[in-house]
Amino acid sequence: MNADQPYIRWFSELGNADVALVGGKNASLGEMYRELTAKGVRVPNGFAVTAAAYRYVLDQADAWSALHAALDGLDVADIDDLARRARMARDIVYGAGLPPDLIDAISSAYARLRSEYGDQMTVAVRSSATAEDLPTASFAGQHETYLNISGEASLLDAVRRCFASLFKDRAISYRVENGFDHFKVFLSVGVMKMVRSDLASSGVIFSLDTESGFRDVVFITGAYGLGENVVQGTVDPDEFYVFKPTLRQGRRTVLRRALGGKKIRMVYADAEGGDSTRNVPTPMEDQRRFCLSDDEVLALADAAVVIEDHYSARAGHPTPMDIEWARDGIDGLLYMVQARPETVASQKSLTSYDEYRLDQKGEVRARGRAVGARVASGLARVITDVAQLNQFQAGEILVADATMPDWGTVMKIAAAVVTNRGGRTCHAAIVARELGIPAVVGCDNATESIRTGDEVTVSCAEGDAGRVYAGRIAFQKTTTDLSSLPRPGTHLMVNIGNPDVAFKTSLLPNDGVGLARMEFIVAEHIKAHPMALAHPERVTDPATRAAIDDLARLCARPADYFVRQLSEGVGTIAAAFYPKPVIVRMSDFKTNEYATLLGGAGFEPREENPMLGFRGAARYTHPAYADGFALECLAMRRVRQEMGLTNVKLMIPFCRRVAEAEQVLAAMAGHGLQRGVDGLEIYVMCEIPNNVIQIDAFARLFDGFSIGSNDLTQLVLGVDRDSDIVAFDFDERDPGVLELIRQAVEGGRRIGRHVGICGQAPSDYPEVAEYLVRLGIDSISLNPDTIIQATRLVLDVEQRLGRPPRGDAPANEENST
C-alpha cells in the first residue's frame, strides 16, 4: 500500500478540500464531522474508502482497456445500447474484486467503527464520486447507496457494488450531459453508522425556498421511515418553513407548516438485518399528525443555518445547502447524513423575473403541487412501466405514478412532468427544476385522468397549486430585467392575500405590501368561521361539528387552530417582504361571505344588502363577532411578538365613525395590540366619505390612511358594486370620486399622516395611477401582475413632473407566446 495514497480516511481527517480523494459526499461529511459537531450539528461517524482505492482495484485487475471498449463511441440517446454497455461496464468493475490488502484495510476500519458504536451497529454504505455535489452539478441520486449493512462479508460486497454503480445508465448519461470524462471521474465509498430512521423519520432540508429561490427561509420536508421515499417522491411529506432572520434573533417559532399524506413508510424487509427494503402502510394515526415536533423542526433549522454559514464562509459567498436528515428510532437523536450545495434554485437570477399567464382556463384533468412557475403544452404519454420509456418522444408530457433516477434520459426531453405521488423535494421536482420544465406532483390520479395521446397544458403559473388542463391553451411569457428598472419616488407596494405566492412576489420591485388580505387566508387556509372555532359547542349540526374537530385535531382547541393557521399565513407574507412594511387588513368579510365558511351559517344574520351591513369595524366589538375578532388579534400578536415580524402594521376596514374607531382600538389594546407599543402602527381604510370629511378626527387615532377606491366609489356614487344591474355606473374615474381622493391625499399631507391607496383603480386604470402621482400620494399598492407596468408609468409621470427616480436605466422586456 502506498502511504501517500491511503485507501482509508476517517471523517475526522477529511474536509471540503478532499473531493479529489474521497468525492463530494464524503468530503462534505468529513467537513461537517470535523468542523461542526462542536457547533451542535450531529453527524454519524464513519470512514471513506478512497478514490485511490477504486483506481487500485481497476489497476490490479487490468480493467481499464475493457472499460474503454465497453464505453468508447457510446451514444446515450440510444437507450437500449446505453443499457447494454452500462451493464457490461458494471460487470467489469464488480468482477475486478478487491485486492487482499484493501480488504484488510476496510475490515480493520469496520472493526474500529464497531468498537465505537457496539457490535449491534449496522452501517450505511454510500457512493461518493469525485465530480459529485459540486456547485454546478449535484449528481444527486446517480450512484448507489446500501443501507443497514451488517457483517464484514456484506460490507465488502456493498463496496464492490458501489464501485460498479459509477456506471449506472443514469450516471453515464449525466456525465455526458454535463461534460465529464468517464475516465476522469472516480468513486469513493463512505461507510458510516446507520441512523435507524426506518424506526422513526427522515427527510430533506433546503436552506432556501426551492420554488422561488427566496433565501431567508429554511425549508424542511419529512416523512416516516427511510428517506428514500421523500427523495424519490413515493410519499407526500410534511413541509415546514423557518424564517432565518428571526431565528438568528432568538425567535424560535415555525413560520409555516403543511401536513403531508405520508401514506406509506419504507422499512427493512428483514427486521433481523439486510439492506432490502419494503413499503408498508403508515397507521392512520401517524398519517394525521406531523412527523416532527416544533422543537425538532427548529433543531433542524438551527443545524441548517450553521451548515450554510460554514459553507458560505469557506466559499466566500452565500452558499444555500441541500441537506439530508434522519432521526434515529433507537437513540431518538437527529442526524445530518449528507450536505451539498444546492444547485438549482440558488442559480436562478434574482434580477430577471419571468411571468407566465394563460390566455384562458379549461377543463382541469389533474391537480397537484406546482414545481416552478412555467407553463407547457404537448401530447401526454403515460408511463406505467419502465419498459415503456423507449416509446417516449421529445416534447411530450411525461405522466407517471412517480419518477426514478433511471428516467433522467427521458425527463430531459420532456416538456413537462406530472406525477401521482411526491412532494416538492421528490425526484421529479428536483429534476424538473434542474431542467427548467414545469412539473405538477402529488396529483393522486393523473395516470387515470390523463391518457397517452391527450393534448394537455401543464400550468405552474397559478401559485402553489399546479393544474393540468385539457387541450393546448395559449399563454404569454414576459421576462423583465429587474436590475435595470429604476425605483420611482412614489412608493409602489403590492396587494397580496395568498401566502403560497409570497416568496416569488417579493422578488418583484416593491416597497412592501400595501394590503395583505386576511380574508383569503381565512377562506383558503382555515376554511371555517372564526366563531365556529371559538365556540364549537354552539355548532348544532353533527357533520359540521365533526368537520371542525377534524380540522383542529392537531391543536388543543379549535380556536388554537385558527390562531396558528392565520398567524402562519400572515407570517409567511410578512417574512417574504421583511423588513419592508406589510399592512395587514383585519377581516372584512360580508355576512353572505362569512356564511359560506364551515359553520358560518349558524353565526351570520341574513341581510338584504351585505355590502352596507354587518362588516368591517362594526363587527369587531359586537357580541356576535367579538370572540372571532379576539382570535384575529391573538394571531396578529403572535406574528409580531412570537415570530418577531414587527414589520407588520394593522389596518381597520370600513370604520364608519370616530366613536367606533375608539371602541375597536380599545378592544385591540385589550388583546395585546396597543398602538405605539413595540412600534405597532395601526392604519384605517379611507373608504367611507366620512373618513375624508373627518380626516382630522380619524388622524388622532390612526397612524395612516389607505384609500379603498372600490368602496369609496360605491358610496360616493350610491352604486352597490355587487349588483350586476347597475355595474355600468360603477367607475372609479368619476370626478366626484377623484375629488374625494384628492381631499384625502391633501388632508393627510396637511396633518402629517401617511396616505396610500390599495383599491383596484390604479391597477385597472393607468390614468388613475397618473392622477395619484400628480397629487403626491405617498404610496400606491397594486396587484402583482401590474406592478412592473405601473412602475414604468409612474417613472414616466415623475420624469415629466421633474421628480428624480431612486435608480436609473430602463428595463428590458421580452414577450413570447
VOGU-3710 file (C-alpha; in Angstrom, 3 decimals, decimal comma):
1> mnadqpyirw> 0,000/0,000/0,000  1,283/3,451/-0,936  1,437/5,586/2,230  0,963/8,731/0,134  -2,384/7,442/-1,112  -4,107/5,752/1,837  -7,136/3,681/0,993  -8,982/4,567/4,205  -9,663/8,037/5,584  -11,781/8,738/8,661
11> fselgnadva> -14,323/11,565/8,613  -12,275/13,355/11,258  -9,408/13,524/8,731  -11,463/14,889/5,835  -12,717/18,256/4,640  -14,048/20,019/1,584  -10,575/20,185/0,072  -10,534/16,391/-0,251  -13,073/15,994/-3,056  -10,441/14,536/-5,395
21> lvggknaslg> -9,573/11,929/-2,756  -12,980/10,899/-1,404  -15,632/12,571/-3,575  -18,025/15,374/-2,755  -20,331/13,455/-0,423  -17,591/12,054/1,809  -15,642/15,302/1,793  -18,745/17,127/2,984  -19,488/14,554/5,683  -15,913/14,896/6,887
31> emyreltakg> -16,145/18,684/6,836  -19,285/18,612/8,971  -17,997/15,932/11,352  -14,654/17,680/11,850  -15,787/21,313/11,941  -19,416/21,461/13,003  -20,069/18,817/15,645  -18,756/21,269/18,252  -21,406/23,732/16,997  -24,264/21,325/17,602
41> vrvpngfavt> -24,510/19,615/14,207  -24,736/15,864/14,842  -23,123/13,686/12,153  -22,666/9,890/12,440  -19,022/8,849/12,417  -17,531/6,802/9,622  -14,718/6,402/7,128  -14,176/6,671/3,395  -12,727/4,072/1,072  -10,852/6,476/-1,156
51> aaayryvldq> -10,929/7,076/-4,898  -7,344/5,862/-4,890  -8,712/2,508/-3,756  -11,110/2,478/-6,714  -8,246/3,121/-9,137  -6,147/0,494/-7,351  -8,927/-2,094/-7,836  -9,098/-1,446/-11,582  -5,300/-1,270/-11,905  -4,851/-4,646/-10,200
61> adawsalhaa> -7,479/-6,224/-12,444  -6,134/-4,521/-15,593  -9,722/-3,428/-16,284  -9,215/-0,017/-17,925  -8,935/-1,252/-21,500  -12,063/-3,371/-21,101  -13,953/-0,340/-19,797  -12,824/1,724/-22,770  -14,030/-0,998/-25,123  -17,401/-1,001/-23,388
71> ldgldvadid> -17,928/2,765/-23,446  -15,992/4,315/-26,310  -18,288/5,622/-29,032  -21,418/5,355/-26,889  -24,467/7,396/-27,956  -26,530/7,948/-24,791  -29,569/8,810/-26,923  -29,749/5,116/-27,880  -31,368/3,910/-24,676  -31,108/0,203/-25,451
81> dlarrarmar> -27,412/0,448/-26,370  -26,767/2,563/-23,278  -28,334/-0,099/-21,059  -26,251/-2,877/-22,681  -22,934/-1,037/-22,448  -23,582/0,210/-18,915  -24,334/-3,331/-17,738  -21,092/-4,502/-19,340  -19,098/-1,759/-17,580  -20,645/-2,587/-14,186
91> divygaglpp> -19,831/-6,246/-14,627  -16,201/-5,351/-15,360  -15,860/-3,224/-12,207  -17,712/-5,608/-9,895  -15,797/-8,557/-11,318  -12,473/-6,898/-10,559  -12,923/-7,836/-6,905  -10,962/-6,299/-4,018  -7,207/-6,893/-3,514  -6,295/-8,585/-0,175
101> dlidaissay> -4,578/-5,539/1,310  -7,636/-3,365/0,573  -9,874/-5,973/2,191  -7,663/-5,861/5,283  -7,811/-2,054/5,417  -11,619/-1,973/5,131  -12,050/-4,757/7,684  -9,787/-3,032/10,192  -11,679/0,280/9,853  -15,003/-1,525/10,193
111> arlrseygdq> -13,853/-3,195/13,410  -12,813/0,182/14,807  -16,222/1,705/13,974  -17,997/-1,216/15,658  -15,901/-0,696/18,764  -17,231/2,902/18,914  -20,915/2,118/18,437  -21,208/-1,528/19,544  -21,480/-4,848/17,786  -25,170/-4,369/17,025
121> mtvavrssat> -24,370/-1,390/14,829  -25,214/-1,613/11,153  -23,702/0,715/8,559  -24,756/2,762/5,572  -22,502/2,270/2,543  -22,719/5,263/0,220  -21,171/6,099/-3,138  -19,289/9,404/-3,420  -17,955/10,397/-6,840  -15,116/12,861/-7,312
131> aedlptasfa> -17,349/15,017/-9,550  -20,286/14,913/-7,146  -22,028/17,624/-5,086  -20,355/20,446/-6,963  -21,918/23,939/-7,020  -22,982/23,475/-10,641  -23,682/19,720/-10,854  -25,086/17,722/-7,966  -25,029/14,167/-9,434  -27,825/13,581/-6,891
141> gqhetylnis> -29,117/10,009/-6,948  -26,824/8,903/-9,766  -24,904/6,262/-7,792  -25,926/3,584/-5,334  -26,305/3,526/-1,555  -26,734/0,387/0,545  -28,287/0,659/3,973  -28,385/-1,433/7,138  -25,346/-3,487/6,173  -24,214/-5,922/8,864
151> geaslldavr> -21,130/-8,104/8,826  -17,792/-7,901/7,086  -18,700/-10,002/4,036  -21,812/-7,918/3,314  -19,820/-4,707/3,725  -17,140/-5,789/1,263  -19,767/-6,791/-1,291  -21,544/-3,443/-0,861  -18,268/-1,603/-1,528  -17,851/-3,531/-4,798
161> rcfaslfkdr> -21,449/-2,734/-5,803  -20,877/0,947/-5,069  -17,743/0,988/-7,234  -19,741/-0,620/-10,075  -22,568/1,911/-9,726  -20,300/4,573/-11,228  -21,535/3,076/-14,494  -25,259/3,049/-13,889  -27,160/4,144/-17,006  -28,253/7,385/-15,346
171> aisyrvengf> -24,728/8,197/-14,148  -23,247/7,693/-17,591  -25,902/9,928/-19,170  -25,454/12,615/-16,530  -21,692/12,744/-17,091  -22,130/13,051/-20,847  -24,743/15,811/-20,463  -22,525/17,769/-18,075  -19,260/17,291/-19,947  -17,445/14,937/-17,555
181> dhfkvflsvg> -14,979/12,312/-18,819  -15,931/8,781/-17,654  -12,267/8,005/-17,023  -11,529/11,133/-15,022  -14,362/10,657/-12,535  -13,603/8,178/-9,773  -15,617/6,724/-6,942  -15,076/6,691/-3,205  -17,278/4,791/-0,762  -18,447/6,138/2,589
191> vmkmvrsdla> -19,075/3,731/5,457  -20,935/5,316/8,378  -23,048/4,398/11,363  -26,552/3,573/10,187  -29,116/6,030/11,520  -32,202/3,868/12,091  -34,739/6,188/10,546  -36,724/3,140/9,480  -37,917/3,214/13,084  -38,534/6,978/13,107
201> ssgvifsldt> -38,477/9,626/10,343  -36,225/11,320/7,811  -36,249/13,881/5,041  -34,563/16,750/3,240  -33,692/20,325/4,202  -33,036/23,211/1,843  -31,661/26,465/3,207  -33,787/28,427/0,718  -37,211/28,156/-0,880  -36,853/25,693/-3,739
211> esgfrdvvfi> -39,559/27,266/-5,901  -38,680/30,959/-5,851  -35,039/30,914/-4,755  -36,001/33,109/-1,770  -33,046/32,740/0,593  -34,307/33,817/4,015  -36,067/30,562/4,903  -35,128/27,024/5,816  -37,433/24,571/4,024  -37,774/21,174/5,729
221> tgayglgenv> -39,588/18,090/4,450  -40,062/14,845/6,316  -41,911/11,534/6,474  -41,796/8,337/8,472  -39,261/5,645/7,668  -36,233/5,733/5,414  -35,612/8,895/3,411  -35,736/7,194/0,030  -39,498/7,753/-0,171  -39,101/11,508/0,298
231> vqgtvdpdef> -36,261/11,750/-2,208  -37,927/9,573/-4,835  -41,342/11,147/-4,374  -43,226/7,999/-3,480  -44,698/9,742/-0,442  -46,227/13,181/0,122  -44,134/14,551/3,012  -44,832/17,068/5,744  -43,397/20,514/4,997  -42,119/23,216/7,325
241> yvfkptlrqg> -40,627/26,686/6,888  -38,465/28,556/9,405  -37,525/32,217/8,872  -33,775/32,663/9,225  -33,533/36,367/10,211  -35,815/35,997/13,231  -34,364/32,580/14,120  -30,990/34,291/14,420  -32,654/36,833/16,722  -33,802/34,054/19,052
251> rrtvlrralg> -37,448/33,963/17,912  -37,984/30,218/17,916  -41,197/29,615/16,013  -42,154/27,655/12,921  -43,123/30,088/10,181  -45,426/27,735/8,299  -46,312/24,043/8,032  -48,302/21,731/5,768  -49,401/18,211/6,670  -48,453/15,634/4,045
261> gkkirmvyad> -50,223/12,354/3,335  -47,347/10,048/4,360  -49,466/7,035/3,328  -46,509/4,632/3,291  -43,234/4,266/5,154  -40,107/2,453/3,988  -38,679/-0,117/6,390  -36,262/-3,019/6,104  -37,771/-6,195/4,713  -35,953/-8,306/7,291
271> aeggdstrnv> -36,100/-6,992/10,832  -33,010/-9,051/11,647  -30,797/-7,244/9,136  -30,075/-6,786/5,452  -30,394/-3,873/3,070  -33,548/-4,945/1,244  -36,486/-2,652/1,935  -40,243/-2,628/1,560  -43,009/-0,088/1,900  -45,724/-0,670/4,479
281> ptpmedqrrf> -48,879/1,347/5,169  -48,469/4,157/7,662  -51,007/3,859/10,505  -53,788/6,405/10,038  -52,994/7,986/13,395  -49,444/8,727/12,188  -50,631/9,986/8,791  -52,811/12,544/10,534  -50,046/14,040/12,663  -46,752/15,738/11,818
291> clsddevlal> -43,663/13,551/11,793  -41,686/16,269/13,612  -42,412/18,345/16,688  -41,849/22,101/16,570  -38,720/21,666/18,704  -37,338/19,139/16,219  -38,141/21,417/13,261  -36,280/24,261/14,945  -33,331/21,980/15,800  -33,081/21,013/12,130
301> adaavviedh> -33,303/24,672/11,117  -30,527/25,530/13,583  -28,308/22,870/12,028  -29,118/24,060/8,512  -28,179/27,642/9,369  -24,896/26,517/10,944  -24,092/24,380/7,890  -24,983/27,122/5,412  -22,998/29,746/7,332  -19,958/27,473/7,417
311> ysaraghptp> -20,040/26,610/3,722  -20,714/30,219/2,776  -17,707/31,391/4,812  -15,493/28,766/3,164  -16,725/29,662/-0,327  -16,565/33,411/0,252  -20,140/33,901/-0,984  -23,654/32,784/0,062  -23,998/29,044/-0,469  -27,511/27,645/0,006
321> mdiewardgi> -27,427/23,988/1,007  -29,289/20,767/0,243  -29,149/18,571/3,369  -30,460/15,110/4,226  -31,505/14,424/7,819  -32,596/11,342/9,730  -33,942/10,704/13,207  -32,702/7,523/14,879  -35,530/5,440/16,281  -33,177/3,856/18,816
331> dgllymvqar> -31,446/6,858/20,426  -34,095/9,416/19,317  -31,471/11,876/18,049  -31,463/13,933/14,851  -28,500/13,423/12,492  -27,288/15,192/9,367  -26,367/12,431/6,928  -25,488/14,470/3,853  -24,942/18,101/2,826  -24,147/19,586/-0,546
341> petvasqksl> -24,503/22,967/-2,241  -27,964/23,448/-3,725  -27,545/23,674/-7,496  -30,860/24,750/-8,996  -32,836/27,434/-7,127  -29,628/29,114/-5,946  -28,512/29,537/-9,560  -31,638/31,475/-10,537  -31,157/35,100/-11,432  -32,852/37,272/-8,829
351> tsydeyrldq> -32,728/40,213/-11,219  -34,665/38,542/-14,034  -38,364/37,968/-13,457  -40,386/35,612/-15,654  -44,163/35,725/-15,663  -46,381/33,167/-17,405  -50,076/33,884/-17,940  -52,673/31,626/-19,509  -54,882/33,348/-22,057  -57,833/31,352/-20,735
361> kgevrargra> -58,700/28,425/-18,488  -60,080/24,998/-19,372  -61,167/21,639/-18,045  -58,858/20,552/-15,210  -57,674/16,957/-15,668  -55,398/16,832/-12,602  -54,327/18,997/-9,678  -51,228/18,810/-7,508  -48,317/20,833/-6,231  -46,694/23,206/-8,675
371> vgarvasgla> -42,960/22,964/-9,233  -41,579/26,121/-10,796  -43,769/28,816/-12,357  -43,799/27,827/-16,017  -46,402/26,603/-18,481  -46,013/23,934/-21,184  -48,331/22,207/-23,663  -47,949/18,963/-25,535  -49,092/15,378/-26,049  -49,256/13,315/-22,889
381> rvitdvaqln> -47,527/9,967/-22,568  -48,488/7,863/-19,572  -45,662/5,622/-18,360  -46,771/2,786/-16,081  -43,770/0,512/-16,599  -40,077/1,222/-17,141  -40,220/-0,866/-20,305  -42,352/1,875/-21,896  -39,651/4,545/-21,577  -38,219/3,828/-25,012
391> qfqageilva> -41,572/4,924/-26,536  -41,219/8,446/-25,158  -40,808/11,211/-27,746  -39,128/14,587/-27,312  -41,566/17,349/-26,361  -44,171/15,076/-24,806  -45,650/15,486/-21,311  -44,417/12,695/-19,035  -47,228/11,351/-16,823  -46,324/8,686/-14,244
401> datmpdwgtv> -47,035/7,444/-10,767  -43,561/8,684/-9,749  -40,202/9,115/-11,489  -36,931/7,394/-10,675  -33,275/8,367/-11,189  -33,030/5,926/-14,106  -35,543/8,057/-16,008  -33,206/11,026/-16,402  -32,613/10,433/-20,111  -36,333/10,634/-20,838
411> mkiaaavvtn> -37,049/13,534/-18,486  -34,511/15,769/-20,177  -36,505/15,621/-23,435  -39,911/16,072/-21,764  -41,830/19,350/-21,994  -43,282/18,825/-18,511  -43,749/16,156/-15,845  -46,922/15,108/-13,991  -46,913/12,517/-11,186  -49,452/10,901/-8,880
421> rggrtchaai> -47,132/10,972/-5,905  -44,432/13,156/-4,414  -43,785/16,446/-2,706  -41,716/19,459/-3,715  -38,412/17,755/-2,856  -39,100/14,474/-4,658  -37,043/13,215/-7,598  -39,470/14,543/-10,220  -39,465/18,008/-8,625  -35,682/18,179/-8,275
431> varelgipav> -35,003/17,085/-11,850  -37,736/19,327/-13,280  -36,214/22,360/-11,559  -32,776/21,429/-12,819  -34,099/21,045/-16,366  -36,226/24,202/-16,145  -39,501/22,484/-17,038  -42,832/22,663/-15,170  -43,931/19,741/-13,009  -47,136/19,027/-11,126
441> vgcdnatesi> -46,533/16,407/-8,432  -48,781/14,660/-5,921  -51,867/14,592/-8,191  -53,093/11,183/-6,897  -54,965/10,260/-10,090  -53,021/11,746/-13,020  -52,318/8,366/-14,639  -56,077/7,665/-14,604  -57,439/11,057/-15,644  -54,894/11,594/-18,443
451> rtgdevtvsc> -54,356/9,193/-21,339  -51,484/8,758/-23,753  -52,056/10,984/-26,765  -54,177/13,564/-24,949  -53,264/17,176/-25,647  -52,768/18,901/-22,289  -51,399/22,119/-20,830  -49,387/21,928/-17,609  -49,637/25,151/-15,634  -47,456/26,017/-12,635
461> aegdagrvya> -48,147/29,741/-13,009  -51,126/29,963/-10,651  -49,494/29,801/-7,248  -48,732/26,718/-5,185  -51,463/24,687/-6,913  -50,420/23,126/-10,205  -53,063/22,220/-12,780  -53,176/20,063/-15,889  -55,748/21,405/-18,350  -57,281/19,541/-21,259
471> griafqkttt> -56,112/20,816/-24,637  -53,478/23,294/-25,712  -54,059/26,660/-24,052  -52,192/29,695/-25,333  -50,100/31,582/-22,812  -47,904/34,639/-22,556  -44,416/34,813/-21,130  -42,933/38,123/-20,008  -39,313/38,480/-18,904  -38,200/41,644/-17,130
481> dlsslprpgt> -34,669/42,644/-16,216  -35,258/43,990/-12,726  -31,667/45,115/-12,231  -32,141/47,921/-14,738  -35,593/49,026/-13,556  -35,321/52,302/-11,595  -37,368/52,870/-8,464  -39,794/55,786/-8,649  -40,072/58,358/-5,893  -43,670/57,282/-5,210
491> hlmvnignpd> -43,624/54,088/-3,154  -45,155/51,195/-5,078  -46,429/48,354/-2,921  -48,290/45,130/-3,695  -51,690/43,736/-2,771  -51,465/40,097/-1,738  -53,536/37,562/0,147  -52,082/34,212/-0,878  -49,110/33,069/1,234  -48,281/30,461/-1,422
501> vafktsllpn> -47,029/33,130/-3,833  -45,487/35,476/-1,269  -41,825/34,480/-1,743  -41,994/34,780/-5,529  -43,960/38,035/-5,394  -41,407/39,560/-3,049  -38,826/39,365/-5,844  -40,764/41,961/-7,821  -39,677/45,588/-7,431  -41,718/46,791/-4,460
511> dgvglarmef> -41,739/48,867/-1,300  -43,641/46,333/0,775  -47,246/45,211/0,999  -49,935/47,862/0,978  -52,757/45,379/1,503  -52,422/41,866/2,911  -55,921/40,437/2,715  -56,732/38,395/5,802  -59,918/37,059/4,190  -58,035/34,970/1,639
521> ivaehikahp> -56,151/33,121/4,371  -59,353/32,509/6,343  -61,222/31,260/3,274  -58,475/29,174/1,669  -56,277/28,018/4,549  -58,631/27,917/7,539  -61,976/27,345/5,774  -64,033/27,634/8,946  -65,919/30,516/10,530  -63,933/32,127/13,367
531> malahpervt> -66,902/31,993/15,726  -67,465/28,305/14,973  -63,860/27,680/16,037  -64,135/29,969/19,050  -67,390/28,315/20,138  -67,662/24,821/18,633  -70,191/23,977/21,340  -72,666/26,268/19,553  -72,428/24,285/16,305  -75,542/22,140/16,281
541> dpatraaidd> -75,094/20,202/13,049  -73,185/16,936/13,876  -71,460/16,741/10,497  -70,268/20,350/10,714  -69,044/19,829/14,263  -67,169/16,686/13,198  -65,549/18,598/10,320  -64,458/21,365/12,693  -62,997/18,830/15,119  -61,150/17,176/12,234
551> larlcarpad> -59,651/20,486/11,076  -58,383/21,233/14,572  -57,338/17,715/15,567  -53,667/18,675/15,934  -54,398/21,569/18,287  -55,586/21,668/21,877  -58,671/23,678/20,890  -60,312/24,639/17,590  -59,568/28,272/18,455  -55,843/27,420/18,559
561> yfvrqlsegv> -56,110/26,085/15,024  -57,459/29,432/13,807  -54,688/31,362/15,543  -51,971/29,058/14,213  -53,191/28,995/10,620  -53,841/32,722/10,424  -50,559/33,671/12,077  -48,581/31,345/9,812  -50,312/32,656/6,689  -49,769/36,304/7,596
571> gtiaaafypk> -46,304/35,479/8,944  -45,291/33,959/5,608  -46,269/37,150/3,776  -44,519/39,308/6,382  -41,363/37,196/6,187  -41,323/37,308/2,393  -41,135/41,118/2,424  -39,205/41,591/5,689  -38,122/44,187/6,799  -40,335/46,210/4,434
581> pvivrmsdfk> -43,735/47,234/5,838  -46,605/44,781/5,457  -50,024/46,332/6,110  -52,431/43,598/7,190  -56,114/44,451/6,948  -58,202/42,848/9,674  -61,058/40,755/8,307  -63,612/42,401/6,032  -65,934/39,571/5,061  -69,558/40,415/4,453
591> tneyatllgg> -72,251/38,310/6,107  -73,036/36,403/2,912  -69,336/35,561/2,510  -68,869/34,517/6,139  -71,945/32,299/5,929  -70,282/30,093/3,292  -67,443/29,133/5,653  -67,648/25,906/7,637  -70,069/26,518/10,492  -70,765/30,039/9,268
601> agfepreenp> -74,474/29,774/8,557  -75,276/29,432/12,255  -73,459/32,626/13,188  -74,410/35,032/10,412  -77,629/37,062/10,002  -79,266/37,237/6,600  -79,017/40,734/5,109  -80,630/42,219/2,027  -77,527/44,292/1,247  -74,459/42,808/2,955
611> mlgfrgaary> -72,198/45,341/1,231  -73,588/48,046/3,508  -74,310/45,876/6,523  -72,538/43,961/9,257  -68,927/44,213/8,051  -65,538/45,630/8,947  -65,105/47,565/12,192  -68,768/47,200/13,113  -68,237/43,504/13,784  -65,170/43,705/15,998
621> thpayadgfa> -66,771/44,735/19,279  -70,261/43,381/18,575  -71,254/40,386/20,713  -71,982/38,405/17,547  -68,318/38,527/16,475  -66,176/39,912/19,333  -64,733/36,469/20,155  -63,826/35,947/16,497  -62,054/39,298/16,429  -60,191/38,286/19,593
631> leclamrrvr> -58,759/35,311/17,668  -57,675/37,608/14,836  -55,879/39,806/17,370  -54,208/36,831/19,063  -52,911/35,684/15,684  -51,515/39,128/14,856  -49,936/39,378/18,305  -48,257/36,023/17,661  -46,916/37,262/14,315  -45,408/40,387/15,833
641> qemgltnvkl> -44,301/39,163/19,254  -43,558/35,432/18,994  -42,484/35,340/15,360  -40,697/38,687/15,639  -42,184/40,055/12,410  -42,544/43,607/13,613  -42,762/44,915/10,051  -46,479/44,092/10,260  -48,805/47,080/10,540  -52,518/46,541/11,108
651> mipfcrrvae> -55,400/48,225/9,318  -59,075/48,604/10,228  -61,553/48,389/7,331  -64,939/50,053/6,866  -64,730/52,179/10,002  -67,829/54,342/9,834  -67,489/56,621/12,864  -64,814/58,036/15,168  -66,534/56,540/18,219  -66,471/53,144/16,518
661> aeqvlaamag> -62,734/53,544/15,907  -62,150/54,294/19,580  -64,009/51,145/20,614  -62,054/48,972/18,189  -58,682/50,351/19,279  -59,615/49,764/22,938  -60,545/46,164/22,131  -57,259/45,639/20,287  -55,303/47,036/23,225  -57,150/44,622/25,484
671> hglqrgvdgl> -55,945/41,775/23,263  -52,306/42,897/23,448  -52,212/45,084/20,324  -51,894/48,601/21,640  -50,996/51,283/19,140  -47,453/52,581/19,715  -46,343/49,697/21,946  -43,378/47,806/20,420  -43,638/50,117/17,428  -47,110/48,929/16,394
681> eiyvmceipn> -48,736/51,215/13,839  -52,447/50,957/13,088  -53,930/52,359/9,880  -57,534/52,848/8,862  -59,109/52,308/5,472  -60,224/55,592/3,959  -63,185/54,245/2,008  -66,249/55,939/3,511  -66,914/59,626/2,754  -66,995/60,256/6,499
691> nviqidafar> -63,329/59,148/6,686  -62,478/62,029/4,345  -64,816/64,578/5,888  -63,497/63,861/9,400  -59,924/63,072/8,413  -58,510/65,220/11,227  -60,525/63,351/13,866  -59,545/59,932/12,478  -55,909/61,048/12,241  -55,785/61,499/16,017
701> lfdgfsigsn> -56,445/57,772/16,381  -54,528/56,227/13,491  -51,014/56,345/12,028  -52,054/56,387/8,411  -54,793/56,011/5,814  -55,200/53,641/2,891  -57,781/54,698/0,329  -60,069/51,845/-0,717  -61,236/53,019/-4,100  -63,761/50,203/-4,554
711> dltqlvlgvd> -65,895/51,035/-1,522  -65,285/54,772/-1,816  -66,645/54,690/-5,364  -69,650/52,652/-4,214  -70,548/55,124/-1,508  -69,847/58,297/-3,474  -71,931/57,130/-6,440  -74,521/55,171/-4,454  -73,846/52,033/-6,521  -73,957/48,563/-4,999
721> rdsdivafdf> -70,791/47,113/-6,503  -72,183/43,592/-6,073  -75,134/44,373/-8,351  -74,704/43,432/-11,985  -77,723/45,538/-12,919  -76,075/48,854/-12,065  -72,458/47,821/-12,623  -72,260/50,196/-15,602  -72,474/53,114/-13,160  -69,504/51,926/-11,097
731> derdpgvlel> -66,460/53,916/-12,237  -63,539/54,935/-10,008  -62,685/57,645/-12,548  -65,831/59,639/-11,831  -64,942/63,271/-10,986  -66,694/63,026/-7,624  -64,620/60,003/-6,606  -61,399/61,644/-7,768  -62,282/64,777/-5,802  -62,662/62,852/-2,535
741> irqaveggrr> -59,362/61,087/-3,231  -57,741/64,498/-3,691  -59,149/65,719/-0,397  -57,882/62,599/1,388  -54,346/62,907/-0,032  -54,091/66,622/0,681  -55,668/66,212/4,117  -53,192/63,532/5,067  -50,271/65,658/3,933  -51,604/68,619/5,926
751> igrhvgicgq> -51,842/66,637/9,183  -48,636/64,629/8,674  -50,186/61,189/8,161  -49,217/58,604/5,573  -51,807/58,268/2,802  -51,724/55,402/0,324  -54,225/53,653/-1,902  -54,862/49,911/-2,106  -58,037/49,790/-4,195  -58,406/48,315/-7,673
761> apsdypevae> -58,439/51,607/-9,562  -54,681/52,200/-10,062  -54,241/48,554/-11,137  -57,013/48,811/-13,733  -56,662/52,402/-14,970  -53,272/53,953/-15,766  -54,873/57,406/-15,786  -55,875/56,973/-12,129  -52,308/55,978/-11,235  -51,059/59,103/-13,031
771> ylvrlgidsi> -53,612/61,252/-11,170  -52,399/59,878/-7,827  -48,754/60,558/-8,647  -49,583/64,120/-9,582  -51,386/64,534/-6,259  -48,205/63,401/-4,497  -49,718/60,351/-2,780  -47,234/58,559/-0,505  -47,815/55,011/-1,817  -49,804/53,095/-4,390
781> slnpdtiiqa> -50,465/49,395/-3,767  -51,096/47,327/-6,863  -51,852/43,800/-7,914  -48,582/41,926/-8,566  -49,355/41,410/-12,244  -49,497/45,172/-12,871  -46,617/46,449/-10,742  -43,916/46,369/-13,419  -46,145/48,148/-15,930  -47,170/50,635/-13,244
791> trlvldveqr> -43,550/51,240/-12,300  -42,799/52,378/-15,842  -45,883/54,559/-15,896  -45,051/56,235/-12,585  -41,445/56,797/-13,647  -42,673/58,484/-16,813  -45,081/60,737/-14,893  -42,441/61,658/-12,321  -39,971/62,438/-15,076  -42,484/64,837/-16,656
801> lgrpprgdap> -43,024/66,406/-13,233  -39,270/66,782/-12,733  -39,069/64,314/-9,840  -35,912/62,186/-9,762  -36,215/58,392/-9,551  -34,425/56,256/-6,972  -32,488/54,497/-9,763  -31,629/54,832/-13,419  -31,603/52,836/-16,694  -34,619/51,325/-18,431
811> aneenst> -35,760/47,718/-18,103  -35,500/45,156/-20,861  -38,603/43,125/-21,572  -39,224/40,228/-23,898  -42,585/38,698/-24,789  -43,295/35,310/-26,305  -46,245/33,011/-26,722
//
